[in-house]
Amino acid sequence: MSFPIDVSKYKRLKLDVSQKALSAEQFEQLSANVQVMRDTIIFFSAIAGIKGYAGHTGGAYSIVPEVVIADGFINGGESVYPILFDEAGHRVAVQYALLAFNGEMPFEKLYEYRAPNEGLYGHPEPNPEAPIKFASGRLGHMWPFVNGVAIANPDKAVFVLGSDGAQMEGNDAEAARLAVAQALNVKIMIDDNNVTISGHPWEYMPGYDVARTLVGHGMTVDVGQGEHLETMYARIRKALAHDGPVALVNKRLMAPGVPGIEGSHAGHDVIKKENAITYLKARGHNEAVEFLNQVEKPKVSVSYKGSSEDWGSNRSEFGKIVNGILEKMPAGERMKRVLVIDSDLEGSTGLKAIRQAHPEVFVNGGVQERGNFSAAAGFGFEKGKQGIFSTFSAFLEMILSESTMARLNEANVICHFSHAGVDEIADNTCHFGINIFFAHNGLQEGRDTRLYFAADAIQLKALVERIWEDEGIRFVFTTRSKVPHICKEDGAKFYEGNYKFEPGKDEIIRKGTAGYVVSYGELLYRALDAVERAREDGIDVGLINKPTLNVCDAEGLKTAGETPFVLVVEGQNRLTGLGIRYGTWLLENGLSPKYKYMGVLRPGEGGIQEHIPQQGLAPQDIYDRIKAMAGK
Ligand SMILES: Cc1ncc(C[n+]2csc(CCOP(=O)(O)OP(=O)(O)O)c2C)c(N)n1
């Protein structure tokens, strides 16, 4: 089937900075281009949604006018750096659309948005399959980088696509100051739609004003209507004609004109099939509707030896567990003792349940992890009080310096970092939470900083309840993916009943004599599957769970280290994870079994459950390694 939207209506514009207004013909073409590109984005992002790859429609759809105009100036041969950098990388669908419309990629490739091994990743990442020319995806990281591009290319203007969400990050304030002080020729076009993931900034962050903030930094700021194409053209042209940094603040609703998501934070995510169909039908794209009706979600059902058939979502459980603890506190005590700060990801990190049940302790802190972490830590400055901070594990890399200062201030914080590892990280490499051991940066003789990673939801409950009253910084990790429950040899759930979590203690899941696999988190049940199969094959290999990641348990170490081999299996970066430490512990303790460690090795290649096998961490890979180490 050929591409079901008539894309031939799109004609790339050639724009000229000396032309103050669009001709009637140019205006017509611009309008047609905007419409057909928007229809295309709705169509192909909906495919990813139906397939279960998630994604983002509204932001990409919204910024099409400025993308098409800026691209027209590049095509017109103006002195503009030929990349439309985007600080809000989740809007990558517009970049893929532009590649197709500019003939750099076949339109049919768009069907593969966020699919595994196709190069159309959840955020921009340069790769041979989709010729994206920059990487983005962590908010607040692009403008500072673009400043350097502008310094390196003093004869060119450099565009950045901005968003009101990304502008909350402190980095953007720094970037604005540098751009102003150095008179950099950066043109930032900000989609100021009053929508981020968990709501409307004007409601949850009253006082925040993108334009006034930038004026405060000394930027030349031009506020206008994002949906008014003539003035959008005139404003971009004027910004290009101006020597120095300019911010165009473009006001518009989220996903203007899209039924079901216009103006709503639901528009941030991928469009639902029903809404896409209503939209496409209204524009006469019947073939596209037919196409969507035929797309199916790939079915996957797997079960793992040694684990339960039922699965739990640890990241969602976290909120419920905290609620359970809060409920046991006298109501008047809660606000005095606990502060929960979300960084615009409450729906993903489980904090939403806390906001709903206990709004009195909850703050929506917006997209500003560093400040939010420190505020949580500052709340926990006094004994008996504690802050709870949460975001994705990928962004742990952002708060390291703050955690050092929080430790020196003897602050009490529980940090829930969800989306650890790579499992089901559809957002791809920039969202991999693989450097969680960076949090292990205190001093051996200083205050404890503990890293905890439960293997299933039952263990998580025991763990959080146990460490709640501890002091200092406690990092609790969960995954995006669900996990089954770990079972005993008789099939009963391992962590049910009288189980008590003991910080620092390794746990023997299966006893062995031939060697041991040491694992934790989302790799434990996979390792268990491999261990069970190896045992069936006559290799008496054992399995240890290491839920306290950064403490050497001498007893657990001895149990494993006195057997012929030890294999560490983890979903963390092989260069920074447990594997690089465990070998040292063995040697330090006079133990010298054969030693290997498996972890995350390479950038992602999209998809959902494909990530773990792509890293060579599937049960079969673990099984093969066990066999090799056992000499079988
Ligand atoms: C450093 C960092 N923190 C958090 C996120 C998760 N995140 C992705 S988009 C987003 C906010 C979206 O708001 P905005 O950028 O204005 O985009 P829109 O909702 O308009 O699409 C957040 C919190 C991220 N990608 N990077």
The ligand as a Gaussian input file, in Angstrom:
#p B3LYP/6-31G(d) Opt

LIG

1 1
 C       15.641000      16.276000      32.301000
 C       14.314000      15.721000      31.999000
 N       13.377000      15.679000      32.952000
 C       12.169000      15.130000      32.700000
 C       11.890000      14.625000      31.466000
 C       10.575000      13.951000      31.216000
 N        9.724000      14.840000      30.400000
 C        9.656000      14.704000      29.065000
 S        8.759000      15.901000      28.373000
 C        8.398000      16.613000      29.861000
 C        7.606000      17.892000      29.980000
 C        6.858000      18.223000      28.784000
 O        6.577000      19.584000      28.689000
 P        7.005000      20.395000      27.375000
 O        8.462000      20.231000      27.185000
 O        6.472000      21.753000      27.503000
 O        6.334000      19.614000      26.163000
 P        4.790000      19.424000      25.726000
 O        4.048000      18.897000      26.906000
 O        4.309000      20.728000      25.289000
 O        4.880000      18.387000      24.643000
 C        9.007000      15.906000      30.881000
 C        8.896000      16.241000      32.298000
 C       12.893000      14.698000      30.479000
 N       12.723000      14.211000      29.260000
 N       14.077000      15.270000      30.768000

